[in-house]
Amino acid sequence: ALRERLAKILKNSSAGNEAGNARSLDEKAADIENAIYEPNDMAPEDIHNYPAKIRVKLITLEHAVDSADTGPTPQEHELFQTLSEELKTQLSRWKELSETQVPAFEKTSTAQTKP
């Protein structure tokens, strides 16, 4: 939703400080989004066409663990911990972006668009 709002702002204002700030914010949001999942992954076969992101890796791990008649292996535990840390990092980046940078942008954006 944030990226859609920013796209509208960028479409309506191609130059200036507001557009630059919107572009910067959009790039940061895109980096987070692209680390978690592949936006072009629309069909099951697309996982073969794009690099696996955290989401796909977690799904693959879940399938591997669910398919066994025993508990998860030490390697599966280790992979889960690694993926969990990667996801926590991205969610932390998103929290910082959405709680500080987005409100700051919206405040300056609103101030700049007032007559």
KESE-30157 format. One record per atom (N, C-alpha, C): x, y, z; atom name; residue number from 1; residue in one letter. Coordinates in Angstrom, 2 decimals, always signed. Atoms other than C-alpha are relative to their C-alpha. Layout:
(node (X Y Z) 'CA' NUM 'A')
...
END
This chain:
(node (+0.83 -1.19 +0.00) 'N' 1 'A')
(node (+0.00 +0.00 +0.00) 'CA' 1 'A')
(node (+0.88 +1.26 +0.00) 'C' 1 'A')
(node (-0.91 -1.16 -0.04) 'N' 2 'L')
(node (+2.86 +2.37 +0.80) 'CA' 2 'L')
(node (+0.59 +0.25 -1.38) 'C' 2 'L')
(node (-0.63 -0.18 +1.31) 'N' 3 'R')
(node (+4.53 +1.76 -2.54) 'CA' 3 'R')
(node (-1.01 +0.49 -1.03) 'C' 3 'R')
(node (+1.03 -0.51 +0.91) 'N' 4 'E')
(node (+1.23 +2.36 -4.37) 'CA' 4 'E')
(node (-0.23 +1.49 +0.22) 'C' 4 'E')
(node (+0.15 -1.44 -0.30) 'N' 5 'R')
(node (+0.81 +5.71 -2.58) 'CA' 5 'R')
(node (+1.17 +0.79 -0.53) 'C' 5 'R')
(node (-1.20 -0.70 +0.49) 'N' 6 'L')
(node (+4.37 +6.67 -3.41) 'CA' 6 'L')
(node (+0.02 +0.06 -1.52) 'C' 6 'L')
(node (+0.05 +0.00 +1.47) 'N' 7 'A')
(node (+3.87 +5.69 -7.06) 'CA' 7 'A')
(node (-0.92 +1.11 -0.50) 'C' 7 'A')
(node (+0.91 -1.07 +0.39) 'N' 8 'K')
(node (+0.92 +8.09 -7.26) 'CA' 8 'K')
(node (+0.67 +1.37 +0.17) 'C' 8 'K')
(node (-0.71 -1.26 -0.24) 'N' 9 'I')
(node (+3.02 +10.88 -5.76) 'CA' 9 'I')
(node (+1.05 +0.21 -1.08) 'C' 9 'I')
(node (-1.04 -0.12 +1.02) 'N' 10 'L')
(node (+5.85 +10.16 -8.18) 'CA' 10 'L')
(node (-0.60 +0.27 -1.38) 'C' 10 'L')
(node (+0.66 -0.23 +1.29) 'N' 11 'K')
(node (+3.44 +10.12 -11.10) 'CA' 11 'K')
(node (-0.44 +1.46 -0.13) 'C' 11 'K')
(node (+0.51 -1.37 +0.02) 'N' 12 'N')
(node (+2.04 +13.53 -10.15) 'CA' 12 'N')
(node (+1.07 +1.07 +0.17) 'C' 12 'N')
(node (-1.07 -0.99 -0.19) 'N' 13 'S')
(node (+5.34 +15.23 -9.26) 'CA' 13 'S')
(node (+1.32 -0.64 -0.37) 'C' 13 'S')
(node (-1.20 +0.66 +0.52) 'N' 14 'S')
(node (+8.31 +14.19 -11.35) 'CA' 14 'S')
(node (+1.29 +0.66 +0.49) 'C' 14 'S')
(node (-1.22 -0.68 -0.45) 'N' 15 'A')
(node (+10.76 +16.74 -9.95) 'CA' 15 'A')
(node (-0.23 +0.62 +1.37) 'C' 15 'A')
(node (+0.12 -0.69 -1.27) 'N' 16 'G')
(node (+11.46 +18.52 -6.73) 'CA' 16 'G')
(node (+0.37 -0.88 +1.17) 'C' 16 'G')
(node (-0.40 +0.66 -1.23) 'N' 17 'N')
(node (+12.24 +17.62 -3.17) 'CA' 17 'N')
(node (-0.97 -1.12 +0.38) 'C' 17 'N')
(node (+1.00 +1.01 -0.37) 'N' 18 'E')
(node (+8.98 +15.75 -2.59) 'CA' 18 'E')
(node (+0.18 -1.26 -0.83) 'C' 18 'E')
(node (-0.19 +1.16 +0.88) 'N' 19 'A')
(node (+9.56 +13.48 -5.59) 'CA' 19 'A')
(node (+1.28 -0.75 +0.39) 'C' 19 'A')
(node (-1.26 +0.63 -0.42) 'N' 20 'G')
(node (+13.14 +12.81 -4.48) 'CA' 20 'G')
(node (-0.17 -0.78 +1.29) 'C' 20 'G')
(node (+0.25 +0.69 -1.26) 'N' 21 'N')
(node (+12.00 +11.93 -0.98) 'CA' 21 'N')
(node (-0.89 -1.22 -0.21) 'C' 21 'N')
(node (+0.89 +1.12 +0.30) 'N' 22 'A')
(node (+9.22 +9.71 -2.34) 'CA' 22 'A')
(node (+0.78 -1.12 -0.68) 'C' 22 'A')
(node (-0.81 +0.99 +0.70) 'N' 23 'R')
(node (+11.68 +7.95 -4.65) 'CA' 23 'R')
(node (+0.92 -0.73 +0.98) 'C' 23 'R')
(node (-0.88 +0.59 -1.00) 'N' 24 'S')
(node (+14.11 +7.37 -1.77) 'CA' 24 'S')
(node (-0.76 -0.96 +0.92) 'C' 24 'S')
(node (+0.83 +0.83 -0.87) 'N' 25 'L')
(node (+11.37 +6.01 +0.47) 'CA' 25 'L')
(node (-0.46 -1.25 -0.75) 'C' 25 'L')
(node (+0.44 +1.14 +0.80) 'N' 26 'D')
(node (+10.09 +3.77 -2.33) 'CA' 26 'D')
(node (+1.15 -1.00 -0.19) 'C' 26 'D')
(node (-1.14 +0.90 +0.16) 'N' 27 'E')
(node (+13.58 +2.36 -2.91) 'CA' 27 'E')
(node (+0.27 -0.78 +1.27) 'C' 27 'E')
(node (-0.21 +0.70 -1.27) 'N' 28 'K')
(node (+13.95 +1.53 +0.78) 'CA' 28 'K')
(node (-1.08 -1.06 +0.22) 'C' 28 'K')
(node (+1.10 +0.96 -0.14) 'N' 29 'A')
(node (+10.52 -0.14 +0.85) 'CA' 29 'A')
(node (+0.19 -1.17 -0.97) 'C' 29 'A')
(node (-0.23 +1.06 +1.00) 'N' 30 'A')
(node (+11.37 -2.07 -2.33) 'CA' 30 'A')
(node (+1.11 -0.94 +0.44) 'C' 30 'A')
(node (-1.10 +0.84 -0.48) 'N' 31 'D')
(node (+14.64 -3.31 -0.81) 'CA' 31 'D')
(node (-0.50 -0.99 +1.04) 'C' 31 'D')
(node (+0.55 +0.86 -1.04) 'N' 32 'I')
(node (+12.76 -4.69 +2.18) 'CA' 32 'I')
(node (-0.91 -1.05 -0.63) 'C' 32 'I')
(node (+0.94 +0.90 +0.66) 'N' 33 'E')
(node (+10.01 -6.18 +0.04) 'CA' 33 'E')
(node (+0.74 -1.08 -0.79) 'C' 33 'E')
(node (-0.72 +0.94 +0.85) 'N' 34 'N')
(node (+12.48 -7.80 -2.35) 'CA' 34 'N')
(node (+0.87 -0.97 +0.79) 'C' 34 'N')
(node (-0.77 +0.92 -0.84) 'N' 35 'A')
(node (+14.47 -9.35 +0.50) 'CA' 35 'A')
(node (-0.91 -1.10 +0.56) 'C' 35 'A')
(node (+0.92 +0.96 -0.60) 'N' 36 'I')
(node (+11.38 -11.07 +1.89) 'CA' 36 'I')
(node (-0.64 -0.90 -1.05) 'C' 36 'I')
(node (+0.59 +0.83 +1.05) 'N' 37 'Y')
(node (+9.70 -12.23 -1.30) 'CA' 37 'Y')
(node (+0.23 +0.61 -1.36) 'C' 37 'Y')
(node (-0.19 -0.42 +1.38) 'N' 38 'E')
(node (+9.97 -12.02 -5.06) 'CA' 38 'E')
(node (-1.34 +0.49 -0.55) 'C' 38 'E')
(node (+1.28 -0.53 +0.49) 'N' 39 'P')
(node (+7.21 -9.69 -6.36) 'CA' 39 'P')
(node (-0.43 -0.58 -1.34) 'C' 39 'P')
(node (+0.35 +0.58 +1.29) 'N' 40 'N')
(node (+7.37 -11.36 -9.79) 'CA' 40 'N')
(node (-0.41 -1.46 +0.09) 'C' 40 'N')
(node (+0.35 +1.40 -0.23) 'N' 41 'D')
(node (+6.65 -14.78 -8.28) 'CA' 41 'D')
(node (-1.53 -0.13 +0.06) 'C' 41 'D')
(node (+1.47 +0.02 +0.08) 'N' 42 'M')
(node (+3.04 -15.08 -9.46) 'CA' 42 'M')
(node (-0.58 -1.40 -0.17) 'C' 42 'M')
(node (+0.48 +1.35 +0.25) 'N' 43 'A')
(node (+2.77 -18.76 -10.35) 'CA' 43 'A')
(node (+0.98 -1.00 +0.63) 'C' 43 'A')
(node (-0.88 +0.98 -0.65) 'N' 44 'P')
(node (+4.18 -21.94 -8.77) 'CA' 44 'P')
(node (+1.32 -0.23 -0.76) 'C' 44 'P')
(node (-1.23 +0.25 +0.76) 'N' 45 'E')
(node (+6.68 -22.39 -11.61) 'CA' 45 'E')
(node (+0.97 +1.18 +0.04) 'C' 45 'E')
(node (-0.88 -1.17 -0.06) 'N' 46 'D')
(node (+8.07 -18.88 -11.04) 'CA' 46 'D')
(node (+1.13 -0.14 +1.00) 'C' 46 'D')
(node (-1.10 +0.18 -0.96) 'N' 47 'I')
(node (+10.15 -20.11 -8.12) 'CA' 47 'I')
(node (+1.26 -0.49 -0.69) 'C' 47 'I')
(node (-1.16 +0.46 +0.76) 'N' 48 'H')
(node (+12.41 -21.62 -10.78) 'CA' 48 'H')
(node (+0.61 +1.12 -0.84) 'C' 48 'H')
(node (-0.45 -1.10 +0.86) 'N' 49 'N')
(node (+12.74 -18.31 -12.65) 'CA' 49 'N')
(node (+0.64 +1.15 +0.77) 'C' 49 'N')
(node (-0.51 -1.10 -0.81) 'N' 50 'Y')
(node (+13.70 -16.01 -9.77) 'CA' 50 'Y')
(node (+0.73 -0.56 +1.21) 'C' 50 'Y')
(node (-0.72 +0.50 -1.19) 'N' 51 'P')
(node (+16.10 -16.31 -6.83) 'CA' 51 'P')
(node (-0.94 -0.16 +1.19) 'C' 51 'P')
(node (+0.83 +0.28 -1.18) 'N' 52 'A')
(node (+14.59 -17.77 -3.67) 'CA' 52 'A')
(node (+0.25 +1.08 +1.05) 'C' 52 'A')
(node (-0.07 -1.00 -1.06) 'N' 53 'K')
(node (+13.83 -15.14 -1.05) 'CA' 53 'K')
(node (-0.39 -0.67 +1.32) 'C' 53 'K')
(node (+0.27 +0.54 -1.33) 'N' 54 'I')
(node (+13.16 -15.60 +2.67) 'CA' 54 'I')
(node (-1.32 -0.77 +0.02) 'C' 54 'I')
(node (+1.32 +0.64 +0.00) 'N' 55 'R')
(node (+9.48 -16.46 +2.10) 'CA' 55 'R')
(node (+0.06 -1.39 -0.62) 'C' 55 'R')
(node (-0.08 +1.28 +0.69) 'N' 56 'V')
(node (+10.20 -19.25 -0.39) 'CA' 56 'V')
(node (+0.88 -0.98 +0.77) 'C' 56 'V')
(node (-0.88 +0.86 -0.78) 'N' 57 'K')
(node (+13.04 -20.60 +1.73) 'CA' 57 'K')
(node (-0.72 -0.56 +1.22) 'C' 57 'K')
(node (+0.76 +0.48 -1.15) 'N' 58 'L')
(node (+10.76 -20.81 +4.76) 'CA' 58 'L')
(node (-1.06 -1.03 -0.41) 'C' 58 'L')
(node (+1.01 +0.95 +0.50) 'N' 59 'I')
(node (+8.03 -22.54 +2.73) 'CA' 59 'I')
(node (+0.66 -1.33 -0.36) 'C' 59 'I')
(node (-0.73 +1.22 +0.38) 'N' 60 'T')
(node (+10.57 -25.02 +1.34) 'CA' 60 'T')
(node (+0.43 -0.77 +1.24) 'C' 60 'T')
(node (-0.40 +0.64 -1.26) 'N' 61 'L')
(node (+11.88 -25.70 +4.84) 'CA' 61 'L')
(node (-1.21 -0.65 +0.67) 'C' 61 'L')
(node (+1.22 +0.56 -0.61) 'N' 62 'E')
(node (+8.34 -26.22 +6.13) 'CA' 62 'E')
(node (-0.39 -1.31 -0.69) 'C' 62 'E')
(node (+0.35 +1.22 +0.75) 'N' 63 'H')
(node (+7.64 -28.78 +3.38) 'CA' 63 'H')
(node (+0.98 -1.13 +0.34) 'C' 63 'H')
(node (-1.00 +1.03 -0.32) 'N' 64 'A')
(node (+10.89 -30.62 +4.16) 'CA' 64 'A')
(node (-0.26 -0.57 +1.40) 'C' 64 'A')
(node (+0.25 +0.45 -1.37) 'N' 65 'V')
(node (+10.09 -30.79 +7.89) 'CA' 65 'V')
(node (-1.30 -0.79 +0.07) 'C' 65 'V')
(node (+1.30 +0.70 -0.03) 'N' 66 'D')
(node (+6.46 -31.79 +7.31) 'CA' 66 'D')
(node (+0.03 -1.35 -0.71) 'C' 66 'D')
(node (-0.02 +1.25 +0.76) 'N' 67 'S')
(node (+7.41 -34.57 +4.90) 'CA' 67 'S')
(node (+0.70 -1.14 +0.73) 'C' 67 'S')
(node (-0.76 +1.02 -0.72) 'N' 68 'A')
(node (+9.57 -36.43 +7.42) 'CA' 68 'A')
(node (-0.84 -0.62 +1.12) 'C' 68 'A')
(node (+0.67 +0.68 -1.10) 'N' 69 'D')
(node (+8.38 -38.97 +9.95) 'CA' 69 'D')
(node (+0.71 +0.22 +1.33) 'C' 69 'D')
(node (-0.76 -0.31 -1.21) 'N' 70 'T')
(node (+10.89 -37.65 +12.47) 'CA' 70 'T')
(node (+0.00 +1.50 +0.22) 'C' 70 'T')
(node (-0.11 -1.43 -0.29) 'N' 71 'G')
(node (+11.60 -34.31 +14.06) 'CA' 71 'G')
(node (+0.98 +0.67 -0.94) 'C' 71 'G')
(node (-0.95 -0.73 +0.85) 'N' 72 'P')
(node (+13.57 -31.59 +12.29) 'CA' 72 'P')
(node (+1.45 -0.38 +0.31) 'C' 72 'P')
(node (-1.42 +0.30 -0.17) 'N' 73 'T')
(node (+17.25 -32.27 +11.75) 'CA' 73 'T')
(node (+0.72 +1.22 +0.57) 'C' 73 'T')
(node (-0.76 -1.16 -0.48) 'N' 74 'P')
(node (+19.94 -30.08 +13.29) 'CA' 74 'P')
(node (+0.22 +1.04 -1.11) 'C' 74 'P')
(node (-0.18 -0.92 +1.11) 'N' 75 'Q')
(node (+20.54 -28.59 +9.85) 'CA' 75 'Q')
(node (-1.28 +0.81 -0.26) 'C' 75 'Q')
(node (+1.27 -0.72 +0.18) 'N' 76 'E')
(node (+16.84 -27.70 +9.54) 'CA' 76 'E')
(node (-0.21 +1.02 +1.10) 'C' 76 'E')
(node (+0.07 -0.96 -1.11) 'N' 77 'H')
(node (+16.92 -26.07 +12.97) 'CA' 77 'H')
(node (+0.91 +1.20 -0.27) 'C' 77 'H')
(node (-0.97 -1.06 +0.29) 'N' 78 'E')
(node (+20.01 -24.11 +11.96) 'CA' 78 'E')
(node (-0.50 +0.90 -1.12) 'C' 78 'E')
(node (+0.53 -0.78 +1.11) 'N' 79 'L')
(node (+18.44 -23.02 +8.67) 'CA' 79 'L')
(node (-1.17 +0.86 +0.47) 'C' 79 'L')
(node (+1.14 -0.77 -0.53) 'N' 80 'F')
(node (+15.27 -21.96 +10.50) 'CA' 80 'F')
(node (+0.49 +1.20 +0.80) 'C' 80 'F')
(node (-0.55 -1.10 -0.79) 'N' 81 'Q')
(node (+17.32 -19.85 +12.92) 'CA' 81 'Q')
(node (+0.59 +1.08 -0.90) 'C' 81 'Q')
(node (-0.59 -0.96 +0.94) 'N' 82 'T')
(node (+19.21 -18.23 +10.05) 'CA' 82 'T')
(node (-1.08 +0.80 -0.72) 'C' 82 'T')
(node (+1.08 -0.67 +0.71) 'N' 83 'L')
(node (+16.04 -17.46 +8.11) 'CA' 83 'L')
(node (-0.81 +0.90 +0.93) 'C' 83 'L')
(node (+0.73 -0.82 -0.98) 'N' 84 'S')
(node (+14.31 -16.18 +11.25) 'CA' 84 'S')
(node (+0.74 +1.30 +0.27) 'C' 84 'S')
(node (-0.80 -1.21 -0.23) 'N' 85 'E')
(node (+17.17 -13.75 +11.88) 'CA' 85 'E')
(node (-0.06 +0.93 -1.21) 'C' 85 'E')
(node (+0.11 -0.83 +1.21) 'N' 86 'E')
(node (+17.07 -12.56 +8.26) 'CA' 86 'E')
(node (-1.35 +0.69 -0.04) 'C' 86 'E')
(node (+1.34 -0.59 +0.00) 'N' 87 'L')
(node (+13.32 -12.01 +8.55) 'CA' 87 'L')
(node (-0.13 +1.07 +1.08) 'C' 87 'L')
(node (+0.03 -1.00 -1.08) 'N' 88 'K')
(node (+13.68 -10.20 +11.89) 'CA' 88 'K')
(node (+0.71 +1.28 -0.43) 'C' 88 'K')
(node (-0.74 -1.16 +0.47) 'N' 89 'T')
(node (+16.24 -7.90 +10.30) 'CA' 89 'T')
(node (-0.86 +0.83 -0.95) 'C' 89 'T')
(node (+0.84 -0.72 +0.97) 'N' 90 'Q')
(node (+13.90 -7.01 +7.43) 'CA' 90 'Q')
(node (-1.22 +0.61 +0.67) 'C' 90 'Q')
(node (+1.16 -0.55 -0.71) 'N' 91 'L')
(node (+10.91 -6.57 +9.75) 'CA' 91 'L')
(node (+0.39 +1.17 +0.87) 'C' 91 'L')
(node (-0.52 -1.13 -0.78) 'N' 92 'S')
(node (+13.01 -4.30 +11.95) 'CA' 92 'S')
(node (+0.20 +1.21 -0.90) 'C' 92 'S')
(node (-0.17 -1.09 +0.96) 'N' 93 'R')
(node (+13.93 -2.24 +8.90) 'CA' 93 'R')
(node (-1.36 +0.58 -0.39) 'C' 93 'R')
(node (+1.34 -0.46 +0.37) 'N' 94 'W')
(node (+10.23 -2.08 +7.94) 'CA' 94 'W')
(node (-0.61 +0.82 +1.14) 'C' 94 'W')
(node (+0.55 -0.71 -1.14) 'N' 95 'K')
(node (+9.23 -1.01 +11.45) 'CA' 95 'K')
(node (+0.59 +1.40 +0.09) 'C' 95 'K')
(node (-0.66 -1.31 -0.05) 'N' 96 'E')
(node (+11.79 +1.80 +11.44) 'CA' 96 'E')
(node (-0.50 +0.90 -1.14) 'C' 96 'E')
(node (+0.47 -0.76 +1.16) 'N' 97 'L')
(node (+10.69 +2.90 +7.97) 'CA' 97 'L')
(node (-1.43 +0.47 +0.20) 'C' 97 'L')
(node (+1.42 -0.34 -0.11) 'N' 98 'S')
(node (+6.97 +2.80 +8.70) 'CA' 98 'S')
(node (-0.33 +0.88 +1.20) 'C' 98 'S')
(node (+0.30 -0.77 -1.21) 'N' 99 'E')
(node (+7.14 +4.36 +12.16) 'CA' 99 'E')
(node (+0.72 +1.34 +0.07) 'C' 99 'E')
(node (-0.72 -1.28 -0.07) 'N' 100 'T')
(node (+9.66 +7.14 +11.55) 'CA' 100 'T')
(node (+0.09 +0.70 -1.35) 'C' 100 'T')
(node (-0.23 -0.65 +1.28) 'N' 101 'Q')
(node (+10.47 +7.79 +7.91) 'CA' 101 'Q')
(node (-1.28 +0.30 -0.76) 'C' 101 'Q')
(node (+1.27 -0.25 +0.71) 'N' 102 'V')
(node (+6.96 +7.43 +6.48) 'CA' 102 'V')
(node (-0.76 +1.17 +0.63) 'C' 102 'V')
(node (+0.68 -1.17 -0.58) 'N' 103 'P')
(node (+5.35 +9.80 +9.03) 'CA' 103 'P')
(node (+0.73 +1.31 -0.27) 'C' 103 'P')
(node (-0.76 -1.22 +0.29) 'N' 104 'A')
(node (+8.17 +12.30 +8.50) 'CA' 104 'A')
(node (-0.23 +0.44 -1.44) 'C' 104 'A')
(node (+0.27 -0.33 +1.40) 'N' 105 'F')
(node (+7.64 +12.13 +4.74) 'CA' 105 'F')
(node (-1.40 +0.56 -0.16) 'C' 105 'F')
(node (+1.38 -0.46 +0.12) 'N' 106 'E')
(node (+3.88 +12.49 +5.09) 'CA' 106 'E')
(node (-0.17 +1.39 +0.59) 'C' 106 'E')
(node (+0.08 -1.33 -0.61) 'N' 107 'K')
(node (+4.34 +15.50 +7.35) 'CA' 107 'K')
(node (+0.56 +1.05 -0.94) 'C' 107 'K')
(node (-0.58 -1.00 +0.91) 'N' 108 'T')
(node (+6.64 +17.29 +4.92) 'CA' 108 'T')
(node (-0.76 +0.03 -1.32) 'C' 108 'T')
(node (+0.77 +0.05 +1.24) 'N' 109 'S')
(node (+4.58 +16.16 +1.93) 'CA' 109 'S')
(node (-1.27 +0.81 +0.16) 'C' 109 'S')
(node (+1.21 -0.77 -0.27) 'N' 110 'T')
(node (+1.41 +17.59 +3.47) 'CA' 110 'T')
(node (+0.32 +1.47 +0.10) 'C' 110 'T')
(node (-0.37 -1.40 -0.15) 'N' 111 'A')
(node (+3.20 +20.80 +4.38) 'CA' 111 'A')
(node (+0.34 +0.63 -1.34) 'C' 111 'A')
(node (-0.39 -0.55 +1.30) 'N' 112 'Q')
(node (+4.55 +21.22 +0.85) 'CA' 112 'Q')
(node (-1.19 +0.14 -0.94) 'C' 112 'Q')
(node (+1.13 -0.07 +0.93) 'N' 113 'T')
(node (+1.20 +20.63 -0.83) 'CA' 113 'T')
(node (-1.07 +1.00 +0.45) 'C' 113 'T')
(node (+0.96 -1.01 -0.44) 'N' 114 'K')
(node (-0.70 +23.18 +1.27) 'CA' 114 'K')
(node (+0.29 +1.32 -0.70) 'C' 114 'K')
(node (-0.21 -1.29 +0.67) 'N' 115 'P')
(node (-1.25 +26.60 -0.39) 'CA' 115 'P')
(node (+0.70 +1.01 +0.89) 'C' 115 'P')
END
